[in-house]
Amino acid sequence: MNAAQQHLLDTYRAARRSEAAPPAPGTHTVRTAREIREWFRFQAVVTDPGDRFVGRVRRSARRVGRRARAVVGAARRLVRLLQV
């Protein structure tokens, strides 16, 4: 069932129950898109720079780099132990 068919069914039910008809599909799409955009702008202002996407990516890259260095160091120590 697509949105138009669902709207017709909801309109029929509302008429049978003497209720207000629901809004047509897509009526509030533009307003919703604006509200979402404003929410993201608000979050960009309020959020600490370290918690933003770029900051999170940098932190995770540093973490991966530290883990890689730790693994390489452990592997080198293991090789030295096995050579003795």
Buried (B, 14 or more C-beta within 10 A) or exposed (E): EEEEEEBEEBBEEEEEEEEEEBEEEEEEEEEEEEEEEEEEEEEEEEEEEEEEEEEEEEEEEEEEEEEEEEEEEEEEEEEEEEEE
